[in-house]
Amino acid sequence: MIFNSFTYLLFLVVTLSLYWFSSKNIKLYVIFLSSIIFYSFWRFDFVLLLLLSIFVDYYASIKIYNSKIKAKKRIYLYLSLFINIGLLAFFKYFYFIFENTSGLMSLMGVDLPPLELKIILPIGISFYTFQSISYTIDVYRGSFKPVKNFILFSNYVIFFPQLVAGPILRANEMLWQFTQKKIFDFNSFSYGIQRIISGLFLKVVLADNISKIVNEGFLINPKLLSVFDIMTLCYLFGFQIYFDFSAYSHIAIGSALLFGIKLKENFNFPFHSISPKNYWTRWNITLSSWVRDYIYLPLLNKKPLNKSNDGLSYKVSYSNLGVYSVLTLFVTWSLMGLWHGASWNFITWGLWNFLIIWTFRYLEFFKNFLNLKVYNFISWFLTLQLTMIGWIFFRPENLSISMEMLSSFFTIEKWTFLSLKENNYLIVFLITLFYLIMPYILSKFKILTERRKVIFNLTKNITLIIAVTLILIYLKDIKQFIYFQF
């Protein structure tokens, strides 16, 4: 069951009806059962795998909390990490490890037999695994006491709006919301519906239509593309994946609001970022903060930050330009790339982000020699171009195509022609222009006078009507969300 389907909308209406007419304790079971049903629409047998991860972390966290000896606490933590990461590694990376091992062995004159094992990647495993183990780690760190109610803990992991593709949540952000008494709030409910409509519009009308152009473009032989063609395709895919993934987050946040539950925002106009570091406080915010708190900072032997939306880095200084700090950043971004998929393309994409973040750490020292506005503009422009170029490693089917595209930037002849359809360049220009001025337009409505309030409400209502109309037109062709594959 996917968000951009009439099945989901019907499922949501039925679940909400049961939820709001149930008592406080029964609400927990409504969420639990509806989440199980939601996941079962994909594969019922993989629900057992999902419940296994939940049970392991539920059991391990209680044992960690009750153990008085630190060595025992560590054993149960390692048990949780071993089982969860082991399952993730098997289902997501077994083929990748086998193929690369086989290739390496063949260079040494040893041919391994072909692999006949068929492994299906469980949908959402990368997201719910990270969310579940963060709970066990936080209990081990002494951040909070583990809950004894298995259904309550399960709801934290499998709450269906965010189960498959995030946002990745923290226990201290969610558990209390499931236990507090819920009072129906019409304004919150109405806003939730608006967020769902916004998400469906971004996915069905924008992302899915842009994908057709992107697919055609990346089928062209890279030798026939100029640098401007490649940049145009990078921009198109950048906006496609942004609209697609942020659409999922909009619908997830909106759906949760209908239950009186608030999820973390996952995007905040990332292509307005004035640095790569700033970009990762705006793009897939909950993943980047998770990686920071549970991989990057622990490797640096630094305590996790209290806030969970500050990205992967911290304030630049000479100390974080040292060899160990750079190595830590390298390892973190290699893992970040690998998290997205078992492919050298994704690993290279992670290393590309490592490279530009590392480079910008040095460039920040030039801030003192330039006018701040001039520096921020230059930094924003470079960040935008380098981020878009990074999609070269993310979208193509193999790394050789990616490297051939990248090599075009160093070939003079590739800067001298255009070969895509004219409307491709126009679409990129219009989307970029509208995207860049959107925050400025929204800022005009932050402080609403009576006149502005009337204009704002009228504009919003007309926009929603147009959006719903377009959604109904394009919803016939249902396409999966890009991040379902991760």
Protein Blocks (a to p, Z undefined) as FASTA:
>chain_A
ZZkbfklmmmmmmmmmmmmmpcfklmmmmmmmmmmmmmmmmommlmmmmmmmmmmmmmmm
mmmmmpmbfklmmmmmmmmmmmmmmmmmmmmmmmmmmmmmmmmmmmnopacdddfbdcdd
dehklmmmmmmmmmmmmmmnopaccdfblklmmmmmmomklmmnopaddfklmmmmmmpc
cdddfklmmmmmmmmmmmmmmmmmmmmmmmmmmmmmmmpcfklpcfklmmmmmmmmmmmm
mmmmmmmmmmmmmmmmmnopacddfbehkllpcbfklmmmmgokllmmmmmmmmmmmmno
pacdfbfceojbdcddfklmcfklmmmmmmmmmmmmmmnoccfklmmmmmmmmmmmmmmm
mmmmmmmmpcfklmmmmmmmmmmmmmmmmmmmmmmmbfklmmmmmmmmmgmklmmccfbd
fklmmmmmmmmmmmmmmmmmmmmmmpccfklmmmmmmmmmmmmmmmmmmmmmmmmmccdd
fklmZZ
